Each structure stands twice: as structure tokens, then as C-alpha cells.
């Protein structure tokens, strides 16, 4: 068997179970963020904000859709190539960075630190897209709305930091 053939052979874990694993991993990220932002709507409303800031109710639905696409993206690469290094390592890093932002911004009120952290998140998402594209173009494209939202969130984070 060639190296290429061994890399693309079907994973031993059933696909549905693997998808569930990716969904659970992303759900943990969402729950930690949710716990850290229990009073986020009230806090967000109290910040000096730019005129283009979205209403607080919009964040929940947007992140729900994004979290599903993040999980499916990771799963698609797993389906094609198994757990791959560095692609899934960088994917895991971006999940950890995603999880850390909300406690920094809302929990600790560290807007500047949160901005630096979201820049690292943005870089890790770009790296994940590039690495995932080598295995699945669909997986890479599923992360583009996430990158767009984090780009917007970065601008919002920076502006709130400057205004407050």
C-alpha cells in the first residue's frame, strides 16, 4: 500500500459517530462561551458601540449556524483523510481560541487582550481553511462564513475597545 492510499483509506470509526464527536467538541466551545457570557446581552447593551453594531439577539442564531458549519467542516476532512496533522491540530487550536474569546471580552472585560486573541483566532481560521482545502474544498468553504463573521467581530471588538 502506498503512503497516499493509507492516508485516504476510510476511517475505522463510523461516520455518524465521528460527526457526533465533532458536534460535541464544537458544542463544548459554545457552552463555555455561553457560560462566560451569561450576562453578555446586558453588558453589550451597556457598551459604547459604533452605529453599525448588530443587536445582541443576532449573535445566538449566527453562532449556532457557524458552530454547525465548523463541526461539519472538521468532519468532512476527517471523512476524506482521517485525523490529519497539521490540519486538525490547527482546527483544534482555533476551537480553543474561539472558546477563550468570550471569557476575555465579556467575563473579564479585557477588550484589548480579547482583540489580540481574536486576531490570533482569525489567523488560525485562515490557516485551517488553507490546510482543509488540501483535503476537502467543501470543508474549506464551510469555514469562510466563520472567517467573515470573525473579521466583523474583530472590527467590532476593536471599536468597542476604543470607545470604552
N, C-alpha and C positions, 0 to 999 in steps of 0.2 A: 504494500500500500504506500502511495506517495504521501509526502507531507501535506499537499493540497487536499488529497482525498480524506486524510484523517481530520483535517480542520473542518471539512464541510459535511462529515457524516452526521446523521441525525442524532440529537442528544438522547441519552437514555431516559431522562425524566419526561413523563407525559407532558405534552404541550399545555394542556389546561392547568395542570399543577404548576408548571413554570410561570404561566401567565398570572395565576393567583399569587405566586411568590413575588412577582414584580409589582402587582397591585398592592400587596400587603406592605412591601418596602416603601412604596410611594405614600400609602395611607399613613404610615408611621410618621413620615415627614410632615404630612398635612396635619396630623393630630398634634404633634409637638408645636407646630406653628399656631394651630388653633388654641392650644392651651396657653401659649405665650401671649396671645392676642385676645384674650377673653374680653377685655375692655377696649379693644382696638377701635371700635366704631366711635365710642365716646372720646377717646384720645384723638383720633383722626379728625373728628369734628372740631376739637379744640385747637388744632394747629393752625397757624397762619399758613394759607395754601395759595398756590397760583390759581388763576381763573380756570385753567384747563384741568384741574384736579377732578377725577371722577368721584361720584358719590360712593360712600362706604359700602352700600349694598351691592355694588358691582363686583367687588373683589371675590366674594364667595363663589358666585357662578363661574367667573373667569377661571379661578384657580381649580375649581372642580374639573372643568374640561381639560385644562392644561395638565393636571396630575394624571388623568386617564391617558392622555397622549404620551406623556413621559413614560408611563409604565408600558404601554403598548410598544413604544419605540425600543425600549430596552429588550423587551420580549422578542420583537422581530429580529433583532441582531442575534439574540440567543438562538432563535429558531434556525437561522442561517448558518451560524458559526460556533454555537455554544458560548460559554462564558469566555470572552476574549480579553487578552491583555494587549494593549493598554485601554482598549475601548471601554470595557465595563469597569475598569478601575477609575477612569476619568468620570464615567457615568455616576459611580458611587460618590466621588468627590463632589460633583455638582449637586447631588442629593443632600449631602451633608452641609454644603454651603447654603443651599436653599433652606434647609431646616434651621440654620443658625441666624438667618437674617431677621426673622420676626422677633425673636427674643432680644436681639440687639437693638432694633429700631423701636419696638413698642414696649417690650419688657424693661429694658434698661434705659431707653431714651437716648441712646448713644448714636445720634444721627450721623456724625462724621465717621465713626467706626463702621456703622451699618453701610454707609456709602462705599467705603473702602472694600468691605466684604462683598457688596453686590457687584462691584467691578470684577472681583475675583470670580464670582458666580458667573458673570457674563462671559468672561474668558473661558471658564470651564465648559459652559454650554457650547460656545463656538468649537472648542476642542472636541467635545462629544459629537457634535454634528459632523465634523471632518472625519473623525475616526469611525463613526457609524456609517457614513457614506461609503466607506470601503467595503462594507458588508451588505448594506441594505439602503438603497436610495429612499425608500418609503420611510424607514426609521429616521433617517436624517431629516427628511422633510417634515415629519411629525414634530420635530423639535423647533422648527422655525417660528411658529406662533409663540412658543415659550420664550425664545430669544427676543422676539419683538416685544412681548409683554415685559420682560426683564429690562429691556432697553428703556421702555417707557417708565417703568418703576424706578430705574436708576435716575432718570431725569427728575422724577417726582421726589425721590429721596434727597437728591442734591438740592433741589429748590426749597423743600421744607427745611432742610438743614440751614440753608442760607437765611430763610425768613424767620426762623425760630432761634 
